[in-house]
Amino acid sequence: MRFHTRKWVKPEDLNPNGTLFGGKLLAWIDEELALYTIIQLENTRIVTKHMSEINFRSSARQGDIIEIGIDVVKFGNTSLTLKCEARNMMTRETIISIDHTTMVSLGADEKPKAHGKTEIEFIKDRL
Ligand SMILES: CCCCCCCCCCCCCCCC(=O)SCCNC(=O)CCNC(=O)[C@H](O)C(C)(C)COP(=O)(O)OP(=O)(O)OC[C@H]1O[C@@H](n2cnc3c(N)ncnc32)[C@H](O)[C@@H]1OP(=O)(O)O
């Protein structure tokens, strides 16, 4: 799994227990998955369709640095299914894992649109 993004846990990201608010982490992950999909499918009209079980395995505290990793599970016709994990960068302890998130590529009519992609592409190979 390639870990693309780092986030720093700040006071505004905490819940009343003083640990990272789960909704904040999910928002970071959703944005990362959407950006990854936008780049892979070369389409800015992307929505999150479905997330599988979300497993909060450990928590994070103020000052921790979180890394978010993404892997492709499957290229569909209009969709891209991704696996992701967030972990503590220093300890490598997994904080959350989501086995399947399905992102859907839309056309101008807001309906699913075939993306024509079948494998991961690297930007350097497109240039
Ligand atoms: C270069 C940089 C530029 C940057 C510049 C812009 C930057 C910007 C960044 C931020 C980016 C924000 C983006 C955030 C992401 C949201 O916050 S999105 C908001 C939350 N999500 C939504 O509102 C989606 C609401 N749902 C819908 O509109 C409709 O359900 C949809 C998505 C259009 C799909 O409609 P549908 O009738 O279910 O369509 P259908 O053809 O049956 O299925 C479409 C695909 O989904 C799959 N699917 C359907 N149901 C399921 C299911 N339950 N489970 C799994 N897969 C399913 C189907 O298998 C199909 O896949 P393929 O076989 O074609 O591959």
The ligand as a MOL file (V3000), in Angstrom:
LIG
                    3D

  0  0  0     0  0            999 V3000
M  V30 BEGIN CTAB
M  V30 COUNTS 65 67 0 0 0
M  V30 BEGIN ATOM
M  V30 1 C -6.3100 17.3800 -10.2970 0
M  V30 2 C -7.0910 17.8490 -9.1140 0
M  V30 3 C -8.3750 18.5590 -9.4220 0
M  V30 4 C -9.2320 18.8260 -8.2040 0
M  V30 5 C -10.5290 19.4980 -8.4950 0
M  V30 6 C -11.6760 19.1660 -7.5930 0
M  V30 7 C -11.2530 18.8630 -6.1760 0
M  V30 8 C -12.4200 18.3700 -5.3730 0
M  V30 9 C -11.9060 17.4500 -4.2560 0
M  V30 10 C -12.9460 17.0190 -3.3460 0
M  V30 11 C -13.8780 16.0080 -3.9820 0
M  V30 12 C -15.0500 15.8390 -3.1500 0
M  V30 13 C -15.8250 14.5900 -3.4770 0
M  V30 14 C -16.0430 13.8900 -2.1640 0
M  V30 15 C -16.9920 12.7740 -2.3220 0
M  V30 16 C -18.2920 13.0720 -1.9290 0
M  V30 17 O -18.5750 13.7500 -0.8360 0
M  V30 18 S -19.6260 12.5970 -2.8090 0
M  V30 19 C -21.0810 12.9150 -1.8270 0
M  V30 20 C -21.6750 11.6560 -1.3050 0
M  V30 21 N -22.1140 10.7830 -2.3580 0
M  V30 22 C -23.2170 11.0410 -3.1100 0
M  V30 23 O -23.8710 12.0610 -2.9740 0
M  V30 24 C -23.6070 10.0100 -4.1300 0
M  V30 25 C -25.1330 9.8560 -4.1810 0
M  V30 26 N -25.4980 8.7300 -5.0500 0
M  V30 27 C -25.7610 8.9050 -6.3520 0
M  V30 28 O -25.7910 10.0210 -6.8720 0
M  V30 29 C -26.0620 7.6720 -7.1590 0
M  V30 30 O -26.2220 6.5760 -6.2870 0
M  V30 31 C -24.8980 7.3610 -8.1550 0
M  V30 32 C -23.5090 7.4440 -7.5010 0
M  V30 33 C -24.9760 8.3550 -9.3210 0
M  V30 34 C -24.9660 5.9370 -8.6810 0
M  V30 35 O -26.2440 5.7170 -9.1460 0
M  V30 36 P -26.7430 4.2080 -9.3930 0
M  V30 37 O -28.1180 4.2920 -9.9330 0
M  V30 38 O -26.4620 3.3690 -8.1900 0
M  V30 39 O -25.7610 3.7770 -10.5630 0
M  V30 40 P -25.4020 2.3370 -11.0570 0
M  V30 41 O -25.1770 2.5040 -12.5400 0
M  V30 42 O -26.3360 1.2890 -10.5780 0
M  V30 43 O -23.9900 2.0420 -10.3570 0
M  V30 44 C -22.8610 2.8190 -10.6550 0
M  V30 45 C -21.6550 2.0650 -10.1660 0
M  V30 46 O -21.7110 1.9640 -8.7420 0
M  V30 47 C -21.6130 0.6050 -8.3370 0
M  V30 48 N -22.4690 0.4320 -7.1780 0
M  V30 49 C -23.7770 0.7280 -7.0890 0
M  V30 50 N -24.2340 0.4300 -5.8560 0
M  V30 51 C -23.1700 -0.0440 -5.1600 0
M  V30 52 C -22.9940 -0.5220 -3.8290 0
M  V30 53 N -23.9960 -0.5660 -2.9490 0
M  V30 54 N -21.7700 -0.9410 -3.4570 0
M  V30 55 C -20.7340 -0.8970 -4.3090 0
M  V30 56 N -20.8330 -0.4490 -5.5880 0
M  V30 57 C -22.0390 -0.0380 -6.0040 0
M  V30 58 C -22.1190 -0.1970 -9.5290 0
M  V30 59 O -21.6000 -1.5160 -9.5010 0
M  V30 60 C -21.5910 0.6420 -10.6750 0
M  V30 61 O -20.2030 0.3480 -10.8780 0
M  V30 62 P -19.6580 -0.2210 -12.2990 0
M  V30 63 O -20.0750 -1.6280 -12.3990 0
M  V30 64 O -20.2410 0.6510 -13.3790 0
M  V30 65 O -18.1800 -0.0300 -12.2150 0
M  V30 END ATOM
M  V30 BEGIN BOND
M  V30 1 1 1 2
M  V30 2 1 2 3
M  V30 3 1 3 4
M  V30 4 1 4 5
M  V30 5 1 5 6
M  V30 6 1 6 7
M  V30 7 1 7 8
M  V30 8 1 8 9
M  V30 9 1 9 10
M  V30 10 1 10 11
M  V30 11 1 11 12
M  V30 12 1 12 13
M  V30 13 1 13 14
M  V30 14 1 14 15
M  V30 15 1 15 16
M  V30 16 2 16 17
M  V30 17 1 16 18
M  V30 18 1 18 19
M  V30 19 1 19 20
M  V30 20 1 20 21
M  V30 21 1 21 22
M  V30 22 2 22 23
M  V30 23 1 22 24
M  V30 24 1 24 25
M  V30 25 1 25 26
M  V30 26 1 26 27
M  V30 27 2 27 28
M  V30 28 1 27 29
M  V30 29 1 29 30
M  V30 30 1 29 31
M  V30 31 1 31 32
M  V30 32 1 31 33
M  V30 33 1 31 34
M  V30 34 1 34 35
M  V30 35 1 35 36
M  V30 36 2 36 37
M  V30 37 1 36 38
M  V30 38 1 36 39
M  V30 39 1 39 40
M  V30 40 2 40 41
M  V30 41 1 40 42
M  V30 42 1 40 43
M  V30 43 1 43 44
M  V30 44 1 44 45
M  V30 45 1 45 46
M  V30 46 1 45 60
M  V30 47 1 46 47
M  V30 48 1 47 48
M  V30 49 1 47 58
M  V30 50 1 48 49
M  V30 51 1 48 57
M  V30 52 2 49 50
M  V30 53 1 50 51
M  V30 54 1 51 52
M  V30 55 2 51 57
M  V30 56 1 52 53
M  V30 57 2 52 54
M  V30 58 1 54 55
M  V30 59 2 55 56
M  V30 60 1 56 57
M  V30 61 1 58 59
M  V30 62 1 58 60
M  V30 63 1 60 61
M  V30 64 1 61 62
M  V30 65 2 62 63
M  V30 66 1 62 64
M  V30 67 1 62 65
M  V30 END BOND
M  V30 END CTAB
M  END
